[in-house]
């Protein structure tokens, strides 16, 4: 059986309560994956970028570059 849960880290420790299906298990394997933290950092950066004037100016410039060729045919 595979059980996946995202747990908070407090004082460099993780406390996990296993579901009843694991009650007779003598041993489990635990994988530590920090992707959730990385993903939240990236989302925070995107939120900041959405309000950054320099980033928004770059987006407008790229958009303007593509506007001129948008209606061209091959």
C-alpha positions as CSV (number, residue, x, y, z in Angstrom):
1,X,0.0,0.0,0.0
2,X,1.2,3.5,-0.8
3,X,0.2,6.4,1.4
4,X,1.2,10.0,0.5
5,X,0.8,13.0,2.8
6,X,2.5,16.4,3.0
7,X,3.7,17.1,6.5
8,X,4.9,20.3,8.1
9,X,8.5,20.4,9.3
10,X,8.9,21.8,12.9
11,X,12.3,21.9,14.5
12,X,13.7,19.9,11.7
13,X,11.3,17.0,12.5
14,X,8.2,15.5,10.9
15,X,5.5,13.8,12.8
16,X,3.3,11.4,10.8
17,X,0.2,9.5,11.9
18,X,-0.3,6.5,9.7
19,X,-3.8,5.4,8.7
20,X,-5.4,2.3,10.2
21,X,-4.4,0.1,7.2
22,X,-0.8,0.3,8.5
23,X,-1.6,-0.9,12.0
24,X,0.0,-4.3,11.6
25,X,3.1,-3.1,9.7
26,X,6.5,-3.6,11.4
27,X,8.4,-1.4,9.0
28,X,7.6,1.3,6.4
29,X,9.8,3.2,3.9
30,X,9.7,7.0,4.1
31,X,10.8,9.2,1.2
32,X,11.6,12.8,1.9
33,X,10.8,15.1,-1.0
34,X,11.1,18.9,-0.8
35,X,9.4,19.6,-4.1
36,X,6.4,21.1,-2.4
37,X,8.6,23.7,-0.9
38,X,10.3,24.4,-4.2
39,X,6.9,24.7,-5.9
40,X,5.7,27.2,-3.4
41,X,8.9,29.2,-3.8
42,X,8.3,29.3,-7.5
43,X,4.7,30.3,-7.1
44,X,5.7,33.1,-4.7
45,X,8.2,34.4,-7.3
46,X,5.5,34.4,-10.0
47,X,3.3,36.4,-7.8
48,X,6.0,39.0,-7.3
49,X,6.8,39.0,-11.0
50,X,3.2,39.7,-11.8
51,X,3.6,43.1,-10.2
52,X,7.2,43.9,-11.2
53,X,7.3,46.8,-13.7
54,X,10.5,45.6,-15.4
55,X,9.1,42.1,-15.9
56,X,5.8,43.5,-17.2
57,X,7.6,45.8,-19.6
58,X,9.5,42.8,-21.0
59,X,6.3,40.9,-21.5
60,X,4.8,43.9,-23.4
61,X,7.9,44.1,-25.6
62,X,7.7,40.4,-26.5
63,X,4.0,40.7,-27.1
64,X,4.6,43.7,-29.4
65,X,7.3,41.7,-31.3
66,X,4.8,38.9,-32.0
67,X,1.9,41.2,-32.8
68,X,3.7,42.3,-36.0
69,X,4.0,38.7,-37.3
70,X,0.8,37.3,-35.9
71,X,-1.2,37.8,-39.1
72,X,1.5,36.6,-41.5
73,X,0.9,33.5,-43.5
74,X,3.5,30.9,-44.7
